[in-house]
Structures are given as C-alpha cells and as structure tokens.
Amino acid sequence: MKKVIIINGSPRKNFNTAKVLKEAQKGAEAAGAEVEYFNLVDLNFKGCMSYYACK
C-alpha cells in the first residue's frame, strides 16, 4: 500500500493552500493510497532554546 503524508504549512487551515491539498488528498485516496494530513499550525513544538540543551 502507498502512503502519502500531506503537510499544510499555511497558518490558515481552510483557505487556498488547504483546498488544493485536500483535492490532492482525494486524488491520492482514489488511487488507493493511505493519507495522513497535518496542519503545522496545530502542532505544539519547540526547538532548541540555547546551548543545545535539548540534544
């Protein structure tokens, strides 16, 4: 089975970028792919703050 990951990097979850990505998702699913869709704006994450303490 094919797997597809779609990442929406736009801060607006339901505007033009999302509409295009949702259509791509429909096409991938129609072709038999398993699709995961992520909105980066929904993820809560932090990188290193300083001195590489997170590594």
Summary of the structure (lengths in Angstrom):
residues: 55
radius of gyration: 15.1
end to end distance: 34.8
largest distance: 47.3
contacts: 110
relative contact order: 0.27
helix: 33%
strand: 22%
